[in-house]
């Protein structure tokens, strides 16, 4: 018999601030607690145990942190094999976005989107049947802060 186990705790994250936080702002970067088994009628001795699930690790924070123009933050590999680089930079005219695609044989479309102040993303540009290489887009109509995302859509029947 196989019983489902509880999940592990989530990581504590990271908080960046470009100034010291005001005294009335509190932060918490503690990792989440491990899950536990609840309502286990087929195995009552396991009730309320973690069954090996681990708590999440603590995060950290950095106050008075400044990202200078041209700095690229790369903490981990991007989760999509065809997207090998993603970079944004504030320039005099607005925001310059650059990315690199490779192994695009299963990619149907790439959609560049921007987030509105109300939190809704809208399409800036679509790239159908993209090929391997570097792409750039300059957003001339921007206010700050600005958030962007790339959606990479696979061809029907293919997965990355």
N, C-alpha and C positions, 0 to 999 in steps of 0.2 A: 504494500500500500504506500502511495506517495501522498504526502500532505503538503499543502502550500506553506511556505515559510514567510515570516515578516520581512519587510524591506529594511535596508540600512538607513541610517540618518543622512540627511543632505549636508553638504559642505557649508562652511561658514561664510564663504564669499570674500570679497575684497572691497573696501571702501576707499575711493580716492577723493580728496578734497583739495581745492586750490587755495584754501585758507584754513586757519584754525576754526573748528566748529564752534558756534555759539554755545554758551553754557546751557541753554534750554534744549539743546539737541542731544539726544542719546543715541548710541549705536550699539549693536550687538553682532559680533561676528563668531558667535559660538556655533559649533557644529550641532546638527539636529540629533536627537536621541534615536537610538535603534528602535525599530518597530517591535511589536510583540504580538503573540498569538492571542486572539480573542474569540470567544465562542467556539471552542473546539470540542464538539460533542463526541467525535470519534476517538479523541485522544485527550481526555481530561487532564492527565498529568502535565501536558504541555501548556495548559492554559496560563496566560500572562507571562510566558517566558520569551526571551528573544531568540531562542533556538539558533544561536550563532550569528545573528545579524549584528553588525557593528555600528557604533555611533559615527556620525560624520566628523571630519577633522575641523578644527578651528580655523577661521580665516584671519585676516589681518587688515590693517588700515594704514594710510599714509596721509598725513595732513601737510599743508603747504606744498603740495605736489604740483609741479608745473610741467606740462607737456610742451616742449618747444617746437616751433614749426619745423617740419621735416623729420621729426621723430616717428619711427614706426614701432608700434607695440606688437609683438608677436609672441604670445604666451604658449601656443600649442598649434599643432597641425590643424588646418581647416578640415571640417568633417566631410567635405565633398571632394572626391578625388579629382574631378575636373576643374575645380577652383583652387589654384595653387598660390594666389596672392590677392590681397584685397587691401586697398590703401586709400585714405582720404586726407586731403591737405587744404587748409584755408589759404586762398590766394587773394590778391587785390580785387579780382573780378567776381569772386564768390568761393566755390569749393570745387577743387579738382579731385575727381574720383578715378582710380586706376585699378585694374585687375587683370589677372592672367588666367587664361583657360588652357587646359591640355586634356588630352584623351576625350575629345568632344564627340566621338563617334556615336554615343548614345544620348547626346543632348539635343533636344528639339528646340528649346527656346531659353533665352536668358532675359529676365525682366528686372530692370533697375527701378526701384521705388523710393519715394521720400515720405517721411512721416509728417503729418500736419500737426499743428499745435493741439488739436483735439485728439491726437493719437491714432488717426486713420492714415494708412499708407495709400498712396496713389502712384500710378505709373508715370515715370519720367521718359523711359525709352524701352522698346522691345528689340531684341536681337534674335531673329529667326535663323535657324540652321547655323549656329555660330561655328567658327573654325578655331583651331589652336592659335593662340597668340595673345598679344596685349590689347586691352581696350581702355579707352579714356572717355570721360564725360565731364564737362564743366557745367555746374549748376550756377547760372548767373542770377537767379532770383531766389536768394536765400536770406534767411534771418537765423540768428544763432540763439541757442544751440540747434543743430540740424542733425537728423538721424536718417540713415539710408539703409537699404537692404537689397541684396541680389536674390532673386528666386531663379533656381536652375531647374527647368522642367525636362524630364527624360522623355525619350521617344516612347510611344505606347508599347508596352510589353517589355521594356528594358528598365533595369533598376541599377542604381549606384549604391 
